[in-house]
Amino acid sequence: MSRTRAVFYLVVTSVLWSLGGLLIKLVDWNPMAIAAGRSAISALLILAYVRRPKFNWGTDQLLAAFFYFGTVTLFVTANKLTTAANAILLQYGAPVYVAIFAPIVLKEKTKTADWFAIGFALFGMVLFFFDELRIENMVGILVAIASGVSFALYIIFMRKQKDASPIESTLLGNILTALVGLPFIFSQSFEFRNVAGVLLLGTVQLGFSYILYSIAIKYVDALEAILIPIIEPILNPIWVYLAYGERPGKWALLGGSIVLLSVTLRYSIPLLLKNFKSTGDRGVRKILRK
């Protein structure tokens, strides 16, 4: 596959992910029922793509599946309790938690730049609490933060399987989510809007997007893998605003911007400097050969 097509796949993936807030708001179901229906459909698609999954039932595979379950259920719940902007921007702080947990789980050293990013991102998260000081909104913000923590742990235990086949953890996580939330589905309304919303969540927003992501990530460089997914937290609240008029508060916008900026700069600047140094070194060697 060409790098251009891989970048296109990654852009499409990010746009599909960004539909989560819009579609979750569309479905008038219990959050557990939404998560279960979405994951059941997604599991079938991923299973059709993988065909012969390799389940080793190891600790890392199971923990990644568990934290995937936590991520998707908490994210859906957060979207029902607070604004879509709060839910996605706070979840996007996951790299900050990765930097905190990586030394413990992966034995990777947290660098000084990580701590600066953590400090700025945590400051940005505090600003969310200045908006709409209602109890339900406060609970939604805390649930969104918990979703980010769970997502970070999912990433860490996926990384621990880098020499295996980590997509099976995502498949197991979807199956677990579907099974746990199944009892909630039977008491929900099956009107067209709800059914259509869950089908779109399971296929377009979660299933196809993860398949495209698993293909594209092998052919793009690290900088593209970091920067392109930023499309998701930018578009997510825009779709919800256009459809429902849900406007995030000024403090949430400021805090979210700080979170996005701190995470983006932390991972993009070192890669840009590395690429610049590599290009500069090649230029110097070329001059010396003349």
Secondary structure as UniProt FT lines:
FT   HELIX           3..18
FT   HELIX           20..26
FT   HELIX           31..50
FT   HELIX           59..81
FT   HELIX           84..91
FT   TURN            92..93
FT   HELIX           94..105
FT   HELIX           112..128
FT   TURN            129..130
FT   HELIX           135..159
FT   TURN            160..163
FT   HELIX           167..185
FT   TURN            186..187
FT   HELIX           192..200
FT   HELIX           201..208
FT   HELIX           209..216
FT   TURN            217..219
FT   HELIX           222..227
FT   HELIX           228..230
FT   HELIX           231..244
FT   HELIX           250..289
//
